[in-house]
Amino acid sequence: MIGDEQMTSNVGMGRRNAERVTRRTLILSGSIGKGHDSVAEACRMAFDTVGVPASVLDCMSMLGGAGSRAGTAAFKRMISVPSVYDAFHFGHLRNGTWLPRMLERAALAQVVPEVREQLVRVDGDLVVSVFPTGVSAAAAIKKGEPRLTTVAVCTDACAHRMWVADGTDLYIVCSPLAATTIQRYDPGANLAVVPPPVRPPFFEARPKSAAREELGVPAEAPCVLLMAGGWGLGPLAETASLLGEAGFFVLAVAGMNERLHERLRDVARRCSRVLPFGMTNRVPDLMAAADAVVTSSGQTCHEARVIGRWLVILDVVPGHGRENTLHELEKGAALACSPDPESVVAAVRLMFDEQPEHPPWPVRSAPEWDKHFFAALGQIGIELPESSNAPGARTGRGSVEAWRGALDELAGLGARS
């Protein structure tokens, strides 16, 4: 972990842009699962509150229909064989070997022209990338457009080599640990540590009693939200069945996995304590109704912590997923389990037995997170338009120092639990 003085120095030094008001922002995401898109939407909504138009572009769709399908299928296939993806992540992505560089060059040949065209079309002057390919694309465009400001937002516990590109003006990360992994590849990088971006509906979730009443979950029943990203990874149908048999109410979300959704419907026909959902925008309500969230590591963990729910993390995402899982366990109120139904039920029972204290989230509202985000942008000369002071614009309190203090408190709670 790096000290406050070093972090402040790295963030404040070497501004590459004179102070100016940004006109329009492009946010580069990647539709691998739904985590990147959730981060992109949180950033877009923040810009919206201060009157800065922001458009989200999907780097995967820029590969074309066949390219996007092939890329998604290849990634899904790799993570389905953990040893293969672990080898790719730890052996190649971390070190930036020839293999990811070759894949990156092929992707940039298609992504860069489209992003450049969009920037011209909307007169954009700021690119915020929440996906590694977007970071590289923005940096490549900046070589010919020095007035362009490029920002990378990485919410993973550790950044691999492909997150770092020469020409990136600022790296926004979510922990001092993540900051040090950026520094491995660029010791002089401009860095800002902010809390993870989470969409406003999770901060505004309803009380547990109201959410349960709408869903038909008994007020005192032990209730679990079961999900594993947009792809519905792991044996979720079997797990939902076993949790239901063990006496838990189960809110089971299949995401984009239609086959899983049908299997969950079959489980629900046999067990009334299982309520199945497909791709849904009701996740904030489902989390509000639950006592614990069983999920894969990633953005869902941040959302669950905002609402104050225990975490049982399925070890179904190798590579960066393993790093994210370890970081969540360090924060407290979380257990990891193997991706088999018996292991999940055992972890859920242990969580309900121990009932650990929920660690405090570093910010109390979406407006407060916006304050962190825009303060980070301000450190490289990005100013907000006058509309940011207009009625209705989000305001909030907080600072990087407050986040660091909350991290210390998280560590203390984790040690005591």
RAWOKA-V201133 format. One line per field, one symbol per residue. ss: DSSP state (H for helix, E for strand, C for the rest). phi: phi as a letter, one per 30 degrees, with the letter a starting at -180 (. if undefined). burial: + if it has 16 or more other C-alpha atoms within 10 Angstrom, else -. A space follows every 10 residues. Layout:
# RAWOKA-V201133
ss=???
phi=???
burial=???
This chain:
# RAWOKA-V201133
ss=CCCHHHHHHH HHCCCCCCCE ECCEEEEEEC CCCCHHHHHH HHHHHHHHHC CCEEEEEECC HHHHHHHHHH HHHHHHHHHH CHHHHHHHHH HHHCCCCHHH HHHHHHHHHH HHHHHHHHHH HHCCCEEEEC CHHHHHHHHH HHCCCCCCEE EEEECCCCCC HHHCCCCCCE EEECCHHHHH HHHHHCCCCC EEECCCCCCH HHHCCCCHHH HHHHHCCCCC CCEEEECCCC CCCCCHHHHH HHHHHCCCEE EEECCCCHHH HHHHHHHHHH CCCEEEECCC CCHHHHHHHC CEEEEECCHH HHHHHHHCCE EEEECCCCCH HHHHHHHHHH HCCEEEECCC HHHHHHHHHH HHHHCCCCCC CCCCCHHHHH HHHHHHHHCC CEECCHHHHC CCCCCCCCCH HHHHHHHHHH HHHHHHC
phi=.cdedddddd ddcidcbdda cdcabcccca dcibdddddd dddddddddc icdbccccdd dddieddddd dddddddddd cedddedddd ccddcidedd ddddedddec deeddddddd dchdbbcccc beddeddddd ddecbdddcb bccccddbcc eddcbdjdda ccbcaeeddd dddecbecdd bbcbdedbde eddceddedd dddddiceec ddbbccaaid cididddddd ddddddjcdb cccdiddddd eddddddddc bddcccbcdb cceedddddd cbccaddkde dddddedicd cccddccdid dddddddddd djhbbcbddb eddddddddd ddddhddddd ddbcadedde dddddddddc jdccdeddcd ejddbackae ddddddddde ddddddd
burial=------++-+ ++---+---- -+++++++++ ++++++++++ +++++++-++ ++++++++++ +++----+-- ++---+-+++ -+--++-++- -+++-+---+ ---+--++-+ ++-+++--+- ---+++++++ ++++++++++ ++-----+++ ++++++++++ +++++-++++ ++++++++++ +++-+---++ ++++++++++ ++++++-+-- ++----+--- -+++++++++ ++++-+++++ ++++---+++ +++++++--+ +++++-++-- +-+++++++- --++++++++ ++++++++++ ++++++++++ ++++++++++ ++++++++++ +++++++-++ +--++-++-- +----+-+++ +++-++++++ +++++++-++ ++++---+-- ---++--+++ -+++-++-++ --++---
